[in-house]
Every structure is written in C-alpha cells, then in structure tokens.
Amino acid sequence: MEIKTAILVSNIVAENYKTASVFKQYGIDFCCNGNRTIETVCETHEIESNKLIEDLKQIIIEEKGDTDYQSWSISFLTDYIYNYHHKYVERKIPEIKEYLNKICKVHGAHNPELHEINRLFIESSNDLTLHMKKEELMLFPYFKKLDTVADKNTPISTNLFETLDSPIALLHEEHDNEGVRFRKIAELSDNYTPPSHACNTYKVTYAMLKEYEEDLHKHIHLENNILFKKVIDLEKIKNN
C-alpha cells in the first residue's frame, strides 16, 4: 500500500495492523474516528504529514532474508534474544493488556470468551516476566561467562550450577506452559479471527495477540533448539 495524505486512517490499519501503534503514539483515534484522511488528522492534531507517513512506512518494513542463528556465538545469541525478544515482550505486554481490557468492557457481555482470553494473557504475562528476569539475572550472564572462558580456553572462576541440566529443564517446562496457554487463546479467538461485528480496536487486539504468539514461538525456538543446546554442549566440553 502506498501511503498518501488522501488515504483513510482506517484503511491503513486494516491493511497492516502494526500501524495502529503509530497512530496511538500520535494520539490519533483509528477506531471510532478512523474514517478520516491522513491530511485531516494531521491538520487536527497539528502533525507534520511527512513525519507521520515516514513513521508509518518504517513500521511496515519487513525483515528480509534468512538468518543463520546456528552460526552465532552463545554470547551474541544471548544478547540478541534479550534485545529483540525480551524487550519486545516487555513493550507489548502493557499495550495488549490495555487493549484487552478495553474490548472486554465493550464487547465482553456478548463475547464472554474475551474474559477468558484476558485472564490467560494476564497469567502468561506474569509468568513470562518472571521467567525472563530469571534468565536475565542468572542464566544468561552464566551462559556468556561459559562462552568467554571457552573462547579463551581458561577455567571458569565460579560454577553457579553443578550442571545446567536441571535449570534448563525447568526453562523448557515453563516454555511448554506458555505454549499451552497460547494454544487455548488461539482456540478461544478462533485462531485470532475477529467476529463480523468487531470494531477496529477488537481487530487490532486479535492481530497483536497473533503477532505476540508468533514472536513467542520464535523466541522459544531460539532458546530451546539453539541456545540451550549450545550451552549444554559447551558445558560438557568444559567438564571433560
């Protein structure tokens, strides 16, 4: 979609829901008053249209090409997971909670599944936040220390864990719990398909949940299938 000043806000959000975060940042109502052009909302809110259009274009740029995560070092991969996925989760949780609360109030009476979705997301966000902090404060620094001493071929000064098998098994279990929760959320939302009467906020909420789950799947994949395996293999080498 080519974004011009004559296009309606609602059409932009319908084409790519990620743009909703830009309109929200500028205080532009994309839901009930989405039938206004970019030109009109910019005049109303005294916004430079060129700046808004550039921000909208930036948000829809897609990452291209396949990345060979297997070739990354443990330290680099750990930093990537923290900066890309952990930060994403921290940023999105309050935003999704706000949207879910809003549609529960407006549509919850006729769509009671929204309350269950909201409850599951709150449980998930609480558990996942604790899970990530455990990784950030204990596991990730230790992973990077292992990587550093292996690279320099020196002994590790402190062994926080006798073996990483048990803590990593616990992380796997916690990942599985999140997978179960989001399978239930996907089921309750008909795989994130909003009903025919849904407003833009309803649609955006489901789209955000879908994106969040997709990011979670990639996040868990990078940890379970790449990072944790690399660390366990390295630990075995260091202990031999």
N, C-alpha and C positions, 0 to 999 in steps of 0.2 A: 504493500500500500504506500502510495506517495502522499506524504502529509503536507497539506496546504492549508492556508488560513480559512478557506471556504468549507472545509470538511467539518462534519459534526463531531463533537466530543464522544457521543455515544457510539458512533461508528468506529472510531479509533479503538475504544475499549473493547468493542465486540470483536474486532479483528485481532487484537493482541491484548490480553488482559493485563500483561505486565505494565502497560502504560497507565493503569489505574493508580499505581504508586506515585507516578509523576504528577498526575492531576491532584492527588491528595496532598502532595508536598506543596503545591501552589495554592491549596485551599479551593480548588475547583470541584464543584459537585458534578460527578459524572453519572450519577444515578437518576434522581428525580428531575434534575435540570440538565440532562445530558444532550438535549436536543438544541444545543447552541453551537455555533461555529467557533473555531479557534479564534477568529478575529473578534467575535463578540465577547468571549470570556476574557480575552487579553485586554480589551478596552475596559471591561467592567472591573477587572482586578488590577488594572494598570501594570500589565506584564508585557515585556518585550516579546512579540510573537516569534521572532527569530530564535530567541533563547529557549522558549518553550518547545518549539519544533525540534531544535537540536537535541534537547533533553529527551524528547520522545523518540527520536531516531536512535539515540545512544542506547536506550533501554531495550530496544528490539534487535540490536545487533546480536547475532548468534555466534557462539564459539564454533569455529570450523576446524576440521581435521581430527584425526585420531591421536591420542596421546599415549605414549608407551610408558605407563606408570611402573611397569616392572623394571625398567632401566634406572629408575630414580633411586637414590640412596635413601636409607632409613630416615636420616635427618631431614632431607629435602621433602620426602613424602609426608613425614610427620608435620612439618611446617605448613605444607600445602593443605592437609586435612584441617588443621586448626584455622588457617587464614581463610580458606574457601568454604568449608562445610560447617565448622563450628560457628564461625561468625555469621554465616547465613542463617543458621538455626536461631541464634541469639537475636538477630534482626527481625526474623519473620514471626517468632512466637507472639510477641505483643500485638503485632499487626493482625494476625489471624484471629487471636482472641477477641480483639475489638470487633472485627467483622462478624465473628460467630455470635457474639453477644447481641449485636445489632439485629441480625436476621432471626435469632431466637425470639427476641421481643416482638418483632413484627410478624413473623411467619410461624412461630412455634406452635400456636394453637391449632393451625391447620396442617402443620408438618411436624408432628411430635418427634420424628427421628432426629431433628436438629438438636434437641436437648441431649440425646444420647451421643451424637457426634461431638457436641461441645464438651460433654463430660469426658469422653475418651481422649479428646485432644488435650484437655487440661491435665489429665493423668499422664499422658505421654510427655507433654512439655515439662512437667515437674520432674519426672524420672529421667528424661533425656538430659535436662540441665545438670542434674547431679552426676549422671554418667559422664558427661563431657568434662565437668570440673575434676572428677577423679582422674580422668585421662590427662588433663592439662597440668594438674598439680603433682601427680605421682608417676603415672605410666610413661607419658610422652618424654619428660626430662630423662627418665631412666633409659628409654629406648635410644635417645640421642647420645647419652653417655656411653652406652654399649657400642654404638656406631663409631663414636670418636676414638675410643680406646682400641677398637678392632682395626680402624684405619691406621692408627699409629703403632699398632702391634705392642701395646702396653697393657699391663694388668689393670682391671677396674679397681678403683680405690674403695668403693663401698658397694656391697651387694644388698640392695634393699629387699630382694626376694631370693629365697633359696632356689626357686625356679619360677619361671614366668608361666608355667602351665596352668596353675590354678587361677591367678588373676585374669589371664586371657580367656580361660574357660568361662569365668564369670561375665566378662565383657560380651562373649558370644551369647550367653544366656540373656543378657539384657537387650542385646540387639534383636534376638528372637522375639522377646516380649513386645518390642516396638513393631516388628513385622506383623504380629498377631493383631495388635490394636489397629494398625492402618488397613489391614485386610477387612476388619469389621467396619471401619469408617467408609471404605470404598463400597462395601456391600450395602450399608445403610443409605449411602448417597447415590446408589445405582451407578457406581463407577464414576462419581462426580458429574452426573448428568442432572442439571437443574430442572425442576418442573416447568411446564409451559407458562405458568403464571409468574415465574421468578423475575424479580427486578434485577437491575444491573449489579447491585451490591450482592445479591444472592448468587448470581452467576460468577462474579469475581471471587467470592469466598470459596466456591467449589473449585474454581480454576487454581486459586492459590493453594488449596489443600492438595490438589493433584500435583502441582509443581513441587510442593514440600515433600510429598511422598516420593516422587521421582528422585529428588535430591537425597533423601534419606536412603533410598536403595543404593545409589552410587556411593554415598558416604560409608555405608555398612560394607559394601563390596570392597572398597579400597582398604578398609581396616581388616575385615575377616580374611579376605582372599589374597591380599598382597602384604600389607604392613605387618600383621601379626605373624604370618608365615616367615617373613624375612627375619623378624626379631627372634623367633624361636630357633630358626636355623643358625643364626649368629650366636645365640646363647650356647647352643650345643657345641659349636666350634670353639668358643672361648672356654668352655668347661672341660674340653678334651685335652 
